[in-house]
């Protein structure tokens, strides 16, 4: 079998490893411009394809048959070539139902606001209608740009069906969720990064928030069943989701200067066969070391450069990243680290910290203690978990792996 995912742009899609885990058919990515779409579909040189932004509606005119749910929604994301006849389906419907279940949300009787009006939004509206939503409002770009948003703020369920905040444009948000005071659950169909700014802001408000990875895997499972005409156990969804999360999330090390973040990080990267990056080294590549920048221009100037470097590093997937000891003093770095990372705090006794060539932790025992007392609460705030520094960096790295598992 020969299957594809088609779109205009497919950077950092997770679909291929998902389908590889679901079955043994060939599954490849194919980027198509608008003027190439018709020829590709007319040639019919495939057994099955998945369709994503921006072609979910455009493909419909080339199909021989369209399933009732896809017809109702007005969007197709799965096409099966049945002996030369192209049949369109919408497995996003099943995927979004799974996402609602993940969020432990109840749609019936609730006011729902959907951000966007594309193919994904059409599917979401259809599901919410079928589940008995009290009301469904569509937030368009025009609403956002005009500031005409107050009428949406009573929504209890908010769904982002736009690519705003998706890699590589992380840090952007379609709406300001803090205005949605009655929001009980936020569902964001984006899955890269794992946590968009919208999700991070919702979590800070205590709102239950989920990304689109579960939806992606669930719809892929449904598409696989159509491609192969076989049933796939539902348990595969969570298995594949956990595997992808483990493989794609960065491991980000924080801790006092001299606690061994770089040495532990390099060992972690070696053991896990991951790329390793040290933010201080990446800063030095730009022409001056952190020590030189602080001494010449002051700490505030250095912190701005550090945040810019961390922003680029933390957009990556599946890496080990060692940060500078003071990265946690800039609160914008919290979202930068948490968008696609598991943050580990390397806690090392003060007496064992290396202070050589570290301008902010030099000055003797009392100065070091004062710096630790100031930063320790921030390390704990940023970290998902803590790792005690052992006798060697090798043992510390091994302990970190056990904690991660």
N, C-alpha and C positions, 0 to 999 in steps of 0.2 A: 504493500500500500504506500501511496505517496500523498502526504498531507502537508499543508502550508498554513502559516498565519500571514495574512496580507494586511498592509496598512501603508500609509504614506511615510511614516517614520517608525522604526522599531528598535531604538536604542534601549538596551537594558530590559528587554522583555523577559519574563520568567516562564513564558508558555512552553518553550522547548523542553526544559528539564521536567516540567509537569507532565507533558504528554509522553516523554520517555519513561517516566515512572509509571504511567497508567497502562501502557501497552508497548509493543515492539515495532510499530509501523514507523516509517520515515516521516519526520516532522521538521520542516525548515521554515525560516523566516523569508519573506519576500516583500521588499519595499516597492510600491508601485506609485507612479505619478497618476494624476487623474486621466491623462490621455493614454495610459497603458492598461487601465482597468478593463476596458471592454475587450481588448485583444486577449488578455490573460483568461478571462472567463469564457470567451468564445472558443478558444483553443481546447479547453476542457482537459488539459494535461495534468489531471490530479484526481485523486479519489475523494478527498475531502479538504475543505479549507475552513479556517476560522477567520472572521472579519472583525477588525477593530477600527478605531478612529482613523479617517473620517468617512468610511465607506459602508457603514451598516445600513444606510438607507439607499445609497447609490446602487448597490448590487442587486436590488430587488427587481429592477426592470429586465435583468438578464436571466432570471430564473424561470424554470418551467412549472414548478410547483412551490407554494409557500404554505407552511403549516398555519393552522388557525391562530395560534398564539402570536406568531410572528406577524401575521396579517393584521391582527388587532393592534399590536404594538406599533407596527409601521417600521420595524427594523429587523434585520437578519444578521446574526453573528456566526452562524454555522451553515455550511453548504455541503451537501453530499452529492457526489456524482454517481447516479444509479443508472449504469448502462448508457451513459451519454445524456441522461436527463438530470438537470440541476434542480435539487430540492433544497429549499431554504428553511431554516429553523431559528428559534431564539432560545438558546440555552442560558442566556443571561437571566431569564425569568427564574429558572431553578437556582442559579447562583445567588441572586438577590434574596430569594426566600431563605437560603442558607445563611446569608449575612445577617438577616433579621434574627434568626435563631441564635447566631453567635453573640449578637448584642443583647440577647435576652429581652428583646423589645416586644411590645404588643402594639400592633398597628390599629386594630379595631377600635373605633371610637376616638381616635387621636387626630390632632391637627398636624399635618405633615407639610414641610416645606422642602421642595426639591430645587437645588441650585443647578441650573442648566436646562437646555431644551433639546439636546441632541439625542442620538440613539439610545444611550444608556438611560437618560432621563425618561424617555418614553417607556422603557421596560419597567423602571421603578414606579412610575405612575400607574401602570397597568397592574402591577403586583399590589400596590397599596389600595387601589380600587377593589380588587378581588378580595383583599383582606378586610375590607369594611372601614377604611379610614373615614373619619368624620369630615375632614376637608383636606384638599391637596392644593397647595399653592406652588406656582413655578416662579422662581427668582431668575430673571434674565440679566444679561450684561447691562441692558438699558436701565433696569431697576437699580443695579449697583452703581452705575456711573452717574445716574441722576440723583442719587441719595434718597430715592423713593422706597425706603426699606422698612419704615416703622410698621406697616401693615403685616409684615411677616414675623414680627418678633414674638408673637404668641405661640409659635409652633412648638409642639412637644417633641416631634421627631424631625431632625434636620439631616438631609442627605446631600452630599456633594457629588454631583454627576458630571463635573467638569475636570479638565486636566490641570487646573490652577493649583500650583504647589507640587506638581509632579517633577521628578528628576528631569533635567538638571536645574530647573527653576525652583528649588526648594527654598523655603522661607517665605513664600508668597501664600496668600490666603484669599479665597473667593469672597468670603464675608467675615465680619468681625463677630465671632460667636458670643462674645461677652454681652451683646445686646439681647441675646435670646434667653431671657431669664427663666422661661418655663421649659426650656429644653431638657428632656430626659435622656435622650440618646442621640449621638452623632454617628452617622455612617458615611464614610468617605471611600468612594470606589477606587481611589488611588492606592497602590500597594508598593510603590517605590518613590519616595522613601517609606519605610515602615510606619513612620509617624509624621504626617504632614504638620505644618504650623497649625492648621485647623484642629487636628486631633490633639496636639500638645496643649493648645489653648483651652480646648474642651476639658481635658483631663485636669487642668489647673482649677477649673470651676467645679470639679467633682462630677462631671458628666460622663456617663458610660460612652466610650468611643471605640470603634473598630475600623480597621482599614479594609481594603478590597482584596487582600490575598485569599481569604476564605471563599469569597465570591468567585475569584479567578479560578481557583482549583475546582470548586464545585461545578462551574459551568464547563470547565475542561473535561471533567468526569462525564458530564451529560453529553458533551460533544463526542467524546471517545466512544460512548455507547452507540451513538448514531453512526460513527465511522465504521465500527466493527460489528454492529448488530449483535452486541453481547451486553450483559449486565456487569457493572463494576461495583463491588461492595462499597457502601457509604463510608466505611471506616478508612478507606484509602484517602479520603479528603484530608482528615486530620493528620494522618501519617505523612503525607506529602507536604502539607502546610508546615508542620514542625521541622521537617528536613530542610525546606527552603529557608525558613527563618534562621535555623542554625548555620546554614552555609553562607547566607547573605549578610547577616548582621555583623557589623564591625565589633571588635573587642577594643575598648578604649580604656587606657590606663591613666589614672590620676593619682596624685599623692604628693607629699612634700618633696622639694628639691633634694636630690641625693638619695631617694628611697629605693632606687633601682628600677624605675619604670622602663628605661631603655633596655637594660640587660634582661629583665623578665620578659619584656615585649618581644625581643629578638628570639628568645628561647620558645616563647609561645608560638611565634610565627613559624619557627623551625618544626616544632612538634606537630602543629596543625596544618603545615604546608600552606601558609598564607603569606601574602605580601606584608612587609613591615614598614611603617613610616614613623619617624620621630619629628614632631612638630618643630622642635628647636633646630634640627638639622635642615628641615625644609625652609625655615626662616633664614638660616645662614647661607643657603644657596642663592638667596636674593642679594647678597653682598655684604652682610654684616651679621655677626653672632648676636644672640639675645643680650649677652653681657655688654657688647659694644653699643648696641642700640640703647640700652638702659642708661649707660654711662654718658652717652653723647646727647641723647634726646629726651631722656626721662622715661619713667615706667608707663605713663599713659600712652605715649607714642608707640612704645613696644607692644602694649596690649592690643592696640588697634591692628597692627600688623599680624599679631598672633591670632586674633579672631578671624582675620581674612584667610590665613593659611589653614586654620582648623575648619573653616567653612568649606573649603575645597576638599580637604582630606576626608572629612566626615560624609561627603556625598558619595564616596566610594562604597563598594560592597565587599564583604568578606575579608577585610583587612584587620591587622593589629596596629593600633595607633597609640604611641606614647605622647602624652601632652606635657607641657611645661607645668611646673609646680603651682604657678599662680593663675592658671587658666580658669580656675573656678571662681576667681574674684570678679570676673566679668559675667554678669547674669545672662547676656545674650548667648554665651557659649553653652548654656544648659540646653537650649533647644537645638543648637548645632550638634551637640554630642548625642542627644536623645532621639534625633530624627531617624537614625538607622544604626544605633549602637547599643551594646551592653557595656555599661560603665563599671569598671572595677577599681576600687580604692585600695592601693597598696599601702598598708599601714606598717611603718617601720619605726622602732624605738628611736627617740631623739639621739641617743648616744651613738647610734650606728649610721646616722645620716652623713653623707659626703657633702662637705660645704666648699670644697675647692672650686674656684672660678664660678661661684654662685653668689652674685652680689646681694641678693635679697635675703639670703639665709646666712650670710657671714655676720660677724659681730659678737661671737661668743655664745655661751650656753644660754644666758638669760634672753638675749635677743632671739635666739632660735626658738626658745620655749614660747616667747610672746607671739612669734610668727605662727607657730603651731596652734596655739590656743585660738588665734584669730581665724585660722583657715580650717581647722578640724571640723567645725559644724558645716562648712561649705562642702568639704569632701563627702561628708555623710549625706548631705542634701543631693548632691549630684549623682552619687553612686547607686547602682542597682544592688550591689553587694560588696563586701569587704574581703580582702585577702591579707592575712597576716604574713609579714615578711619572715621567711625562715632563714636558716644558716647560709644557704646558697640560693642564687637566683634560679638554678635548675629546679630545686625543690619547691621554691615559691611558684614557679610556672606550672609544675605538675599539680600542685594544690589548686591553683586557679582553674585548671582544666577540670578537675573533679567537681569544683563548685559550679562551673558552667554547665556541666552535664546533669 
